[in-house]
Amino acid sequence: MKTDIRSLLTFSAAAALALLATGCAIHVTHTEGGNSSKLSMNAAGTASFQCVASPSGECHYALYTSRCSTAEGEGGQPATTCTHQVISQFTVAAGQTHEMRDLPQGFKQCMKTSQKPQVPSCGS
């Protein structure tokens, strides 16, 4: 289930960025097991991270980018190597919002309610 959350958040951020290119404002809400977080982005490059509900009273975020390359690996099989760069880590109290500007295109986000997420294995 945790992998599904990470995939959903990554997909949601990627989909939101794609729609921003059309000039639309995007709002993505993720709710599961009493945890709720909302990501809002607009065409001006501003993103708002809102911790709607959390059993711990906080949402811990990590924003990062990934660059991956594929080369021939052992036995001629393709091998993919990824480098991840953390852009920002922050905590938002339940009911509060944190705004960021000038985020790079294609950034990814992780959110956990109990501790800082580990990039890139956000669900672990």
N, CA, C and O atoms as CSV, one atom per row, in Angstrom:
chain,resi,resn,atom,element,x,y,z
A,1,MET,N,N,0.826,-1.192,0.000
A,1,MET,CA,C,0.000,0.000,0.000
A,1,MET,C,C,0.865,1.248,0.000
A,1,MET,O,O,0.518,2.217,-0.675
A,2,LYS,N,N,1.983,1.270,0.730
A,2,LYS,CA,C,2.834,2.450,0.791
A,2,LYS,C,C,3.411,2.781,-0.570
A,2,LYS,O,O,3.541,3.956,-0.914
A,3,THR,N,N,3.763,1.765,-1.357
A,3,THR,CA,C,4.272,2.007,-2.697
A,3,THR,C,C,3.197,2.660,-3.544
A,3,THR,O,O,3.504,3.533,-4.357
A,4,ASP,N,N,1.931,2.257,-3.374
A,4,ASP,CA,C,0.840,2.849,-4.113
A,4,ASP,C,C,0.696,4.338,-3.795
A,4,ASP,O,O,0.414,5.134,-4.691
A,5,ILE,N,N,0.886,4.720,-2.539
A,5,ILE,CA,C,0.807,6.119,-2.139
A,5,ILE,C,C,1.892,6.918,-2.840
A,5,ILE,O,O,1.622,7.986,-3.389
A,6,ARG,N,N,3.127,6.406,-2.825
A,6,ARG,CA,C,4.234,7.101,-3.469
A,6,ARG,C,C,3.959,7.252,-4.956
A,6,ARG,O,O,4.181,8.324,-5.520
A,7,SER,N,N,3.481,6.196,-5.598
A,7,SER,CA,C,3.186,6.248,-7.028
A,7,SER,C,C,2.103,7.266,-7.316
A,7,SER,O,O,2.192,8.018,-8.286
A,8,LEU,N,N,1.073,7.293,-6.473
A,8,LEU,CA,C,-0.016,8.242,-6.660
A,8,LEU,C,C,0.477,9.666,-6.521
A,8,LEU,O,O,0.136,10.517,-7.343
A,9,LEU,N,N,1.274,9.948,-5.496
A,9,LEU,CA,C,1.768,11.307,-5.304
A,9,LEU,C,C,2.694,11.724,-6.433
A,9,LEU,O,O,2.629,12.862,-6.897
A,10,THR,N,N,3.555,10.817,-6.882
A,10,THR,CA,C,4.452,11.122,-7.990
A,10,THR,C,C,3.648,11.376,-9.250
A,10,THR,O,O,3.899,12.349,-9.961
A,11,PHE,N,N,2.673,10.505,-9.536
A,11,PHE,CA,C,1.829,10.688,-10.701
A,11,PHE,C,C,1.051,11.988,-10.600
A,11,PHE,O,O,0.954,12.733,-11.576
A,12,SER,N,N,0.495,12.268,-9.423
A,12,SER,CA,C,-0.298,13.484,-9.234
A,12,SER,C,C,0.524,14.724,-9.499
A,12,SER,O,O,0.052,15.645,-10.167
A,13,ALA,N,N,1.755,14.772,-8.988
A,13,ALA,CA,C,2.610,15.935,-9.221
A,13,ALA,C,C,2.961,16.049,-10.689
A,13,ALA,O,O,2.954,17.152,-11.234
A,14,ALA,N,N,3.272,14.930,-11.352
A,14,ALA,CA,C,3.621,14.951,-12.769
A,14,ALA,C,C,2.420,15.383,-13.612
A,14,ALA,O,O,2.565,16.191,-14.530
A,15,ALA,N,N,1.246,14.851,-13.307
A,15,ALA,CA,C,0.043,15.222,-14.041
A,15,ALA,C,C,-0.279,16.699,-13.836
A,15,ALA,O,O,-0.664,17.394,-14.776
A,16,ALA,N,N,-0.122,17.166,-12.621
A,16,ALA,CA,C,-0.389,18.569,-12.326
A,16,ALA,C,C,0.553,19.476,-13.107
A,16,ALA,O,O,0.128,20.496,-13.648
A,17,LEU,N,N,1.819,19.112,-13.166
A,17,LEU,CA,C,2.785,19.926,-13.915
A,17,LEU,C,C,2.452,19.946,-15.399
A,17,LEU,O,O,2.593,20.980,-16.051
A,18,ALA,N,N,2.012,18.817,-15.938
A,18,ALA,CA,C,1.638,18.767,-17.350
A,18,ALA,C,C,0.449,19.681,-17.618
A,18,ALA,O,O,0.426,20.381,-18.630
A,19,LEU,N,N,-0.534,19.684,-16.727
A,19,LEU,CA,C,-1.697,20.547,-16.913
A,19,LEU,C,C,-1.367,22.018,-16.712
A,19,LEU,O,O,-2.022,22.883,-17.293
A,20,LEU,N,N,-0.364,22.310,-15.899
A,20,LEU,CA,C,0.024,23.700,-15.696
A,20,LEU,C,C,0.496,24.341,-16.989
A,20,LEU,O,O,0.346,25.548,-17.181
A,21,ALA,N,N,1.063,23.536,-17.872
A,21,ALA,CA,C,1.537,24.062,-19.148
A,21,ALA,C,C,0.386,24.674,-19.946
A,21,ALA,O,O,0.615,25.517,-20.813
A,22,THR,N,N,-0.847,24.257,-19.658
A,22,THR,CA,C,-2.007,24.797,-20.354
A,22,THR,C,C,-2.526,26.067,-19.673
A,22,THR,O,O,-3.477,26.678,-20.159
A,23,GLY,N,N,-1.914,26.472,-18.553
A,23,GLY,CA,C,-2.321,27.692,-17.863
A,23,GLY,C,C,-3.373,27.472,-16.791
A,23,GLY,O,O,-3.924,28.442,-16.270
A,24,CYS,N,N,-3.668,26.232,-16.448
A,24,CYS,CA,C,-4.685,25.924,-15.447
A,24,CYS,C,C,-4.080,25.860,-14.051
A,24,CYS,O,O,-2.898,25.556,-13.889
A,25,ALA,N,N,-4.895,26.146,-13.052
A,25,ALA,CA,C,-4.501,25.903,-11.660
A,25,ALA,C,C,-4.879,24.473,-11.333
A,25,ALA,O,O,-5.939,24.000,-11.744
A,26,ILE,N,N,-4.021,23.777,-10.595
A,26,ILE,CA,C,-4.226,22.368,-10.286
A,26,ILE,C,C,-4.336,22.188,-8.780
A,26,ILE,O,O,-3.591,22.801,-8.015
A,27,HIS,N,N,-5.274,21.338,-8.358
A,27,HIS,CA,C,-5.440,20.994,-6.949
A,27,HIS,C,C,-5.504,19.478,-6.843
A,27,HIS,O,O,-6.357,18.850,-7.471
A,28,VAL,N,N,-4.613,18.881,-6.057
A,28,VAL,CA,C,-4.572,17.432,-5.866
A,28,VAL,C,C,-4.709,17.166,-4.373
A,28,VAL,O,O,-3.947,17.702,-3.569
A,29,THR,N,N,-5.678,16.339,-4.006
A,29,THR,CA,C,-5.870,15.973,-2.608
A,29,THR,C,C,-5.630,14.477,-2.460
A,29,THR,O,O,-6.123,13.676,-3.255
A,30,HIS,N,N,-4.877,14.114,-1.448
A,30,HIS,CA,C,-4.620,12.709,-1.151
A,30,HIS,C,C,-5.158,12.430,0.248
A,30,HIS,O,O,-4.789,13.107,1.208
A,31,THR,N,N,-6.035,11.427,0.362
A,31,THR,CA,C,-6.593,11.051,1.658
A,31,THR,C,C,-6.500,9.540,1.818
A,31,THR,O,O,-6.895,8.788,0.928
A,32,GLU,N,N,-5.975,9.102,2.957
A,32,GLU,CA,C,-5.923,7.667,3.253
A,32,GLU,C,C,-5.690,7.468,4.736
A,32,GLU,O,O,-4.782,8.065,5.314
A,33,GLY,N,N,-6.496,6.640,5.345
A,33,GLY,CA,C,-6.313,6.265,6.750
A,33,GLY,C,C,-6.244,7.440,7.712
A,33,GLY,O,O,-5.448,7.413,8.651
A,34,GLY,N,N,-7.050,8.462,7.504
A,34,GLY,CA,C,-7.049,9.603,8.411
A,34,GLY,C,C,-6.025,10.662,8.070
A,34,GLY,O,O,-6.023,11.729,8.684
A,35,ASN,N,N,-5.145,10.399,7.099
A,35,ASN,CA,C,-4.147,11.378,6.668
A,35,ASN,C,C,-4.669,12.082,5.427
A,35,ASN,O,O,-5.186,11.437,4.515
A,36,SER,N,N,-4.539,13.373,5.389
A,36,SER,CA,C,-4.997,14.106,4.227
A,36,SER,C,C,-4.038,15.249,3.942
A,36,SER,O,O,-3.688,16.027,4.830
A,37,SER,N,N,-3.622,15.333,2.690
A,37,SER,CA,C,-2.699,16.371,2.264
A,37,SER,C,C,-3.177,16.911,0.930
A,37,SER,O,O,-3.701,16.163,0.104
A,38,LYS,N,N,-2.998,18.203,0.717
A,38,LYS,CA,C,-3.449,18.828,-0.516
A,38,LYS,C,C,-2.289,19.584,-1.146
A,38,LYS,O,O,-1.572,20.317,-0.465
A,39,LEU,N,N,-2.108,19.400,-2.455
A,39,LEU,CA,C,-1.108,20.116,-3.234
A,39,LEU,C,C,-1.845,20.992,-4.224
A,39,LEU,O,O,-2.682,20.500,-4.980
A,40,SER,N,N,-1.546,22.284,-4.233
A,40,SER,CA,C,-2.136,23.212,-5.195
A,40,SER,C,C,-1.003,23.908,-5.935
A,40,SER,O,O,-0.058,24.396,-5.317
A,41,MET,N,N,-1.100,23.954,-7.261
A,41,MET,CA,C,-0.079,24.627,-8.065
A,41,MET,C,C,-0.769,25.523,-9.073
A,41,MET,O,O,-1.874,25.233,-9.534
A,42,ASN,N,N,-0.094,26.627,-9.411
A,42,ASN,CA,C,-0.653,27.487,-10.440
A,42,ASN,C,C,0.374,27.733,-11.535
A,42,ASN,O,O,1.547,27.389,-11.390
A,43,ALA,N,N,-0.074,28.325,-12.616
A,43,ALA,CA,C,0.773,28.528,-13.788
A,43,ALA,C,C,1.939,29.461,-13.514
A,43,ALA,O,O,2.903,29.481,-14.279
A,44,ALA,N,N,1.872,30.233,-12.438
A,44,ALA,CA,C,2.953,31.161,-12.105
A,44,ALA,C,C,4.112,30.437,-11.423
A,44,ALA,O,O,5.105,31.075,-11.073
A,45,GLY,N,N,4.010,29.115,-11.226
A,45,GLY,CA,C,5.097,28.346,-10.629
A,45,GLY,C,C,5.077,28.298,-9.116
A,45,GLY,O,O,6.095,27.998,-8.492
A,46,THR,N,N,3.935,28.590,-8.517
A,46,THR,CA,C,3.798,28.550,-7.069
A,46,THR,C,C,3.066,27.274,-6.670
A,46,THR,O,O,2.066,26.909,-7.289
A,47,ALA,N,N,3.561,26.598,-5.639
A,47,ALA,CA,C,2.906,25.399,-5.122
A,47,ALA,C,C,2.620,25.598,-3.640
A,47,ALA,O,O,3.452,26.125,-2.902
A,48,SER,N,N,1.448,25.175,-3.215
A,48,SER,CA,C,1.046,25.231,-1.813
A,48,SER,C,C,0.829,23.815,-1.321
A,48,SER,O,O,0.140,23.023,-1.964
A,49,PHE,N,N,1.423,23.495,-0.168
A,49,PHE,CA,C,1.309,22.182,0.448
A,49,PHE,C,C,0.522,22.350,1.733
A,49,PHE,O,O,0.988,22.999,2.669
A,50,GLN,N,N,-0.666,21.771,1.786
A,50,GLN,CA,C,-1.536,21.923,2.939
A,50,GLN,C,C,-1.680,20.590,3.658
A,50,GLN,O,O,-2.034,19.581,3.049
A,51,CYS,N,N,-1.407,20.596,4.933
A,51,CYS,CA,C,-1.619,19.419,5.777
A,51,CYS,C,C,-3.037,19.532,6.320
A,51,CYS,O,O,-3.292,20.285,7.260
A,52,VAL,N,N,-3.946,18.786,5.729
A,52,VAL,CA,C,-5.355,18.889,6.105
A,52,VAL,C,C,-5.612,18.144,7.408
A,52,VAL,O,O,-6.210,18.698,8.330
A,53,ALA,N,N,-5.160,16.878,7.493
A,53,ALA,CA,C,-5.373,16.076,8.697
A,53,ALA,C,C,-4.236,15.078,8.847
A,53,ALA,O,O,-3.768,14.506,7.863
A,54,SER,N,N,-3.796,14.873,10.076
A,54,SER,CA,C,-2.717,13.938,10.362
A,54,SER,C,C,-2.833,13.465,11.804
A,54,SER,O,O,-3.005,14.285,12.705
A,55,PRO,N,N,-2.742,12.158,12.041
A,55,PRO,CA,C,-2.813,11.662,13.419
A,55,PRO,C,C,-1.730,12.253,14.321
A,55,PRO,O,O,-1.948,12.423,15.521
A,56,SER,N,N,-0.561,12.567,13.750
A,56,SER,CA,C,0.528,13.134,14.545
A,56,SER,C,C,0.408,14.648,14.694
A,56,SER,O,O,1.125,15.265,15.482
A,57,GLY,N,N,-0.515,15.242,13.919
A,57,GLY,CA,C,-0.660,16.700,13.946
A,57,GLY,C,C,0.279,17.403,12.991
A,57,GLY,O,O,0.306,18.633,12.946
A,58,GLU,N,N,1.062,16.636,12.213
A,58,GLU,CA,C,2.020,17.217,11.268
A,58,GLU,C,C,2.092,16.380,9.997
A,58,GLU,O,O,1.819,15.179,10.008
A,59,CYS,N,N,2.463,17.037,8.904
A,59,CYS,CA,C,2.788,16.370,7.650
A,59,CYS,C,C,4.233,16.741,7.336
A,59,CYS,O,O,4.592,17.918,7.328
A,60,HIS,N,N,5.049,15.739,7.081
A,60,HIS,CA,C,6.462,15.945,6.754
A,60,HIS,C,C,6.638,15.741,5.251
A,60,HIS,O,O,6.249,14.707,4.709
A,61,TYR,N,N,7.220,16.726,4.589
A,61,TYR,CA,C,7.364,16.698,3.136
A,61,TYR,C,C,8.827,16.655,2.734
A,61,TYR,O,O,9.699,17.180,3.426
A,62,ALA,N,N,9.073,16.022,1.606
A,62,ALA,CA,C,10.366,16.083,0.928
A,62,ALA,C,C,10.066,16.318,-0.550
A,62,ALA,O,O,9.280,15.585,-1.150
A,63,LEU,N,N,10.683,17.324,-1.127
A,63,LEU,CA,C,10.555,17.614,-2.549
A,63,LEU,C,C,11.887,17.291,-3.197
A,63,LEU,O,O,12.940,17.628,-2.656
A,64,TYR,N,N,11.851,16.642,-4.345
A,64,TYR,CA,C,13.094,16.238,-4.981
A,64,TYR,C,C,12.926,16.089,-6.487
A,64,TYR,O,O,11.808,16.050,-7.002
A,65,THR,N,N,14.049,16.009,-7.179
A,65,THR,CA,C,14.074,15.702,-8.601
A,65,THR,C,C,14.851,14.409,-8.790
A,65,THR,O,O,15.666,14.029,-7.949
A,66,SER,N,N,14.592,13.743,-9.897
A,66,SER,CA,C,15.296,12.510,-10.236
A,66,SER,C,C,15.785,12.600,-11.677
A,66,SER,O,O,15.062,13.040,-12.570
A,67,ARG,N,N,17.016,12.178,-11.880
A,67,ARG,CA,C,17.575,12.058,-13.227
A,67,ARG,C,C,18.020,10.614,-13.382
A,67,ARG,O,O,18.828,10.112,-12.601
A,68,CYS,N,N,17.487,9.958,-14.393
A,68,CYS,CA,C,17.802,8.545,-14.600
A,68,CYS,C,C,18.417,8.342,-15.982
A,68,CYS,O,O,18.068,9.027,-16.943
A,69,SER,N,N,19.332,7.393,-16.056
A,69,SER,CA,C,19.925,7.016,-17.334
A,69,SER,C,C,19.998,5.499,-17.402
A,69,SER,O,O,20.179,4.818,-16.392
A,70,THR,N,N,19.854,4.993,-18.610
A,70,THR,CA,C,19.900,3.552,-18.825
A,70,THR,C,C,21.094,3.234,-19.708
A,70,THR,O,O,21.325,3.889,-20.725
A,71,ALA,N,N,21.834,2.239,-19.314
A,71,ALA,CA,C,22.991,1.780,-20.076
A,71,ALA,C,C,22.973,0.259,-20.089
A,71,ALA,O,O,22.229,-0.375,-19.340
A,72,GLU,N,N,23.792,-0.307,-20.942
A,72,GLU,CA,C,23.885,-1.766,-20.997
A,72,GLU,C,C,24.542,-2.262,-19.720
A,72,GLU,O,O,25.614,-1.800,-19.329
A,73,GLY,N,N,23.888,-3.196,-19.091
A,73,GLY,CA,C,24.406,-3.737,-17.848
A,73,GLY,C,C,24.947,-5.136,-18.035
A,73,GLY,O,O,25.270,-5.558,-19.145
A,74,GLU,N,N,25.038,-5.833,-16.943
A,74,GLU,CA,C,25.565,-7.190,-16.925
A,74,GLU,C,C,24.733,-8.111,-17.826
A,74,GLU,O,O,23.503,-8.090,-17.779
A,75,GLY,N,N,25.408,-8.907,-18.635
A,75,GLY,CA,C,24.732,-9.837,-19.537
A,75,GLY,C,C,23.978,-9.158,-20.654
A,75,GLY,O,O,23.092,-9.761,-21.259
A,76,GLY,N,N,24.318,-7.901,-20.943
A,76,GLY,CA,C,23.651,-7.176,-22.022
A,76,GLY,C,C,22.282,-6.644,-21.664
A,76,GLY,O,O,21.608,-6.051,-22.507
A,77,GLN,N,N,21.862,-6.843,-20.433
A,77,GLN,CA,C,20.558,-6.358,-19.977
A,77,GLN,C,C,20.647,-4.864,-19.649
A,77,GLN,O,O,21.671,-4.407,-19.141
A,78,PRO,N,N,19.592,-4.105,-19.933
A,78,PRO,CA,C,19.611,-2.684,-19.591
A,78,PRO,C,C,19.644,-2.477,-18.069
A,78,PRO,O,O,18.974,-3.184,-17.316
A,79,ALA,N,N,20.423,-1.512,-17.649
A,79,ALA,CA,C,20.519,-1.165,-16.227
A,79,ALA,C,C,20.249,0.327,-16.085
A,79,ALA,O,O,20.882,1.148,-16.749
A,80,THR,N,N,19.318,0.664,-15.228
A,80,THR,CA,C,18.957,2.063,-15.011
A,80,THR,C,C,19.533,2.544,-13.692
A,80,THR,O,O,19.402,1.885,-12.661
A,81,THR,N,N,20.173,3.704,-13.741
A,81,THR,CA,C,20.734,4.337,-12.557
A,81,THR,C,C,20.075,5.706,-12.397
A,81,THR,O,O,19.983,6.471,-13.357
A,82,CYS,N,N,19.619,6.009,-11.191
A,82,CYS,CA,C,18.969,7.296,-10.936
A,82,CYS,C,C,19.718,8.068,-9.861
A,82,CYS,O,O,20.210,7.502,-8.885
A,83,THR,N,N,19.788,9.368,-10.068
A,83,THR,CA,C,20.356,10.281,-9.090
A,83,THR,C,C,19.225,11.179,-8.611
A,83,THR,O,O,18.498,11.753,-9.422
A,84,HIS,N,N,19.074,11.303,-7.299
A,84,HIS,CA,C,17.994,12.102,-6.725
A,84,HIS,C,C,18.592,13.297,-5.994
A,84,HIS,O,O,19.584,13.173,-5.276
A,85,GLN,N,N,17.972,14.454,-6.190
A,85,GLN,CA,C,18.422,15.660,-5.511
A,85,GLN,C,C,17.266,16.233,-4.700
A,85,GLN,O,O,16.218,16.572,-5.250
A,86,VAL,N,N,17.463,16.336,-3.397
A,86,VAL,CA,C,16.439,16.908,-2.526
A,86,VAL,C,C,16.441,18.423,-2.709
A,86,VAL,O,O,17.474,19.080,-2.581
A,87,ILE,N,N,15.284,18.949,-3.006
A,87,ILE,CA,C,15.107,20.394,-3.192
A,87,ILE,C,C,14.811,21.051,-1.855
A,87,ILE,O,O,15.375,22.090,-1.512
A,88,SER,N,N,13.904,20.413,-1.101
A,88,SER,CA,C,13.468,20.992,0.166
A,88,SER,C,C,12.830,19.915,1.033
A,88,SER,O,O,12.191,18.994,0.525
A,89,GLN,N,N,13.008,20.039,2.346
A,89,GLN,CA,C,12.303,19.218,3.322
A,89,GLN,C,C,11.687,20.176,4.338
A,89,GLN,O,O,12.343,21.109,4.799
A,90,PHE,N,N,10.435,19.940,4.679
A,90,PHE,CA,C,9.770,20.831,5.628
A,90,PHE,C,C,8.622,20.107,6.299
A,90,PHE,O,O,8.163,19.071,5.818
A,91,THR,N,N,8.164,20.652,7.403
A,91,THR,CA,C,7.048,20.102,8.165
A,91,THR,C,C,5.950,21.155,8.213
A,91,THR,O,O,6.216,22.341,8.409
A,92,VAL,N,N,4.713,20.706,8.031
A,92,VAL,CA,C,3.560,21.594,8.075
A,92,VAL,C,C,2.607,21.066,9.139
A,92,VAL,O,O,2.245,19.889,9.122
A,93,ALA,N,N,2.203,21.924,10.056
A,93,ALA,CA,C,1.241,21.543,11.092
A,93,ALA,C,C,-0.127,21.315,10.456
A,93,ALA,O,O,-0.486,21.983,9.487
A,94,ALA,N,N,-0.883,20.377,11.002
A,94,ALA,CA,C,-2.239,20.108,10.506
A,94,ALA,C,C,-3.038,21.408,10.505
A,94,ALA,O,O,-3.030,22.164,11.477
A,95,GLY,N,N,-3.720,21.646,9.403
A,95,GLY,CA,C,-4.505,22.865,9.259
A,95,GLY,C,C,-3.722,24.026,8.677
A,95,GLY,O,O,-4.297,25.082,8.414
A,96,GLN,N,N,-2.420,23.856,8.469
A,96,GLN,CA,C,-1.570,24.930,7.951
A,96,GLN,C,C,-1.146,24.640,6.505
A,96,GLN,O,O,-1.305,23.526,6.005
A,97,THR,N,N,-0.607,25.668,5.851
A,97,THR,CA,C,-0.154,25.578,4.463
A,97,THR,C,C,1.245,26.151,4.344
A,97,THR,O,O,1.570,27.147,4.991
A,98,HIS,N,N,2.073,25.528,3.522
A,98,HIS,CA,C,3.436,26.011,3.229
A,98,HIS,C,C,3.498,26.279,1.733
A,98,HIS,O,O,3.175,25.401,0.933
A,99,GLU,N,N,3.906,27.477,1.348
A,99,GLU,CA,C,3.964,27.862,-0.061
A,99,GLU,C,C,5.404,27.902,-0.542
A,99,GLU,O,O,6.295,28.364,0.171
A,100,MET,N,N,5.625,27.413,-1.758
A,100,MET,CA,C,6.951,27.462,-2.373
A,100,MET,C,C,6.829,28.008,-3.783
A,100,MET,O,O,5.828,27.792,-4.467
A,101,ARG,N,N,7.858,28.716,-4.205
A,101,ARG,CA,C,7.890,29.304,-5.550
A,101,ARG,C,C,9.069,28.746,-6.330
A,101,ARG,O,O,10.032,28.237,-5.755
A,102,ASP,N,N,8.977,28.851,-7.635
A,102,ASP,CA,C,10.069,28.500,-8.547
A,102,ASP,C,C,10.554,27.060,-8.395
A,102,ASP,O,O,11.757,26.802,-8.433
A,103,LEU,N,N,9.641,26.142,-8.226
A,103,LEU,CA,C,10.017,24.731,-8.162
A,103,LEU,C,C,10.388,24.240,-9.562
A,103,LEU,O,O,9.787,24.674,-10.544
A,104,PRO,N,N,11.363,23.348,-9.666
A,104,PRO,CA,C,11.766,22.867,-10.989
A,104,PRO,C,C,10.680,22.012,-11.631
A,104,PRO,O,O,9.915,21.337,-10.943
A,105,GLN,N,N,10.627,22.053,-12.942
A,105,GLN,CA,C,9.663,21.245,-13.669
A,105,GLN,C,C,9.927,19.767,-13.387
A,105,GLN,O,O,11.077,19.328,-13.373
A,106,GLY,N,N,8.875,19.015,-13.165
A,106,GLY,CA,C,8.995,17.589,-12.928
A,106,GLY,C,C,9.391,17.204,-11.514
A,106,GLY,O,O,9.762,16.056,-11.271
A,107,PHE,N,N,9.319,18.152,-10.561
A,107,PHE,CA,C,9.680,17.792,-9.183
A,107,PHE,C,C,8.714,16.730,-8.671
A,107,PHE,O,O,7.589,16.597,-9.153
A,108,LYS,N,N,9.186,15.981,-7.685
A,108,LYS,CA,C,8.373,14.944,-7.053
A,108,LYS,C,C,8.233,15.292,-5.580
A,108,LYS,O,O,9.048,16.027,-5.023
A,109,GLN,N,N,7.193,14.755,-4.957
A,109,GLN,CA,C,6.991,15.005,-3.535
A,109,GLN,C,C,6.714,13.717,-2.791
A,109,GLN,O,O,6.147,12.769,-3.336
A,110,CYS,N,N,7.124,13.702,-1.542
A,110,CYS,CA,C,6.805,12.618,-0.622
A,110,CYS,C,C,6.204,13.274,0.615
A,110,CYS,O,O,6.604,14.372,1.002
A,111,MET,N,N,5.244,12.595,1.232
A,111,MET,CA,C,4.663,13.104,2.467
A,111,MET,C,C,4.441,11.933,3.409
A,111,MET,O,O,3.900,10.900,3.015
A,112,LYS,N,N,4.860,12.102,4.650
A,112,LYS,CA,C,4.587,11.138,5.716
A,112,LYS,C,C,4.105,11.919,6.931
A,112,LYS,O,O,4.434,13.093,7.097
A,113,THR,N,N,3.322,11.254,7.778
A,113,THR,CA,C,2.804,11.942,8.959
A,113,THR,C,C,3.592,11.625,10.220
A,113,THR,O,O,3.462,12.336,11.216
A,114,SER,N,N,4.406,10.575,10.200
A,114,SER,CA,C,5.093,10.165,11.425
A,114,SER,C,C,6.557,10.590,11.490
A,114,SER,O,O,7.119,10.704,12.579
A,115,GLN,N,N,7.182,10.826,10.334
A,115,GLN,CA,C,8.608,11.167,10.305
A,115,GLN,C,C,8.960,11.747,8.937
A,115,GLN,O,O,8.143,11.721,8.016
A,116,LYS,N,N,10.168,12.266,8.810
A,116,LYS,CA,C,10.618,12.767,7.524
A,116,LYS,C,C,10.685,11.634,6.516
A,116,LYS,O,O,11.229,10.573,6.822
A,117,PRO,N,N,10.142,11.836,5.316
A,117,PRO,CA,C,10.238,10.784,4.305
A,117,PRO,C,C,11.661,10.648,3.786
A,117,PRO,O,O,12.403,11.628,3.715
A,118,GLN,N,N,12.033,9.433,3.426
A,118,GLN,CA,C,13.350,9.164,2.863
A,118,GLN,C,C,13.233,9.137,1.343
A,118,GLN,O,O,12.440,8.374,0.792
A,119,VAL,N,N,14.004,9.951,0.680
A,119,VAL,CA,C,13.999,10.027,-0.783
A,119,VAL,C,C,14.971,8.988,-1.300
A,119,VAL,O,O,16.066,8.869,-0.750
A,120,PRO,N,N,14.627,8.229,-2.332
A,120,PRO,CA,C,13.367,8.201,-3.087
A,120,PRO,C,C,12.365,7.158,-2.574
A,120,PRO,O,O,11.277,7.033,-3.136
A,121,SER,N,N,12.703,6.420,-1.536
A,121,SER,CA,C,11.796,5.368,-1.044
A,121,SER,C,C,10.802,5.970,-0.057
A,121,SER,O,O,10.820,5.654,1.133
A,122,CYS,N,N,9.953,6.825,-0.560
A,122,CYS,CA,C,9.057,7.634,0.272
A,122,CYS,C,C,8.147,6.830,1.166
A,122,CYS,O,O,7.857,7.244,2.288
A,123,GLY,N,N,7.696,5.697,0.695
A,123,GLY,CA,C,6.751,4.916,1.465
A,123,GLY,C,C,7.393,4.040,2.518
A,123,GLY,O,O,6.684,3.424,3.314
A,124,SER,N,N,8.700,3.966,2.549
A,124,SER,CA,C,9.367,3.054,3.484
A,124,SER,C,C,9.473,3.625,4.868
A,124,SER,O,O,10.010,2.975,5.765
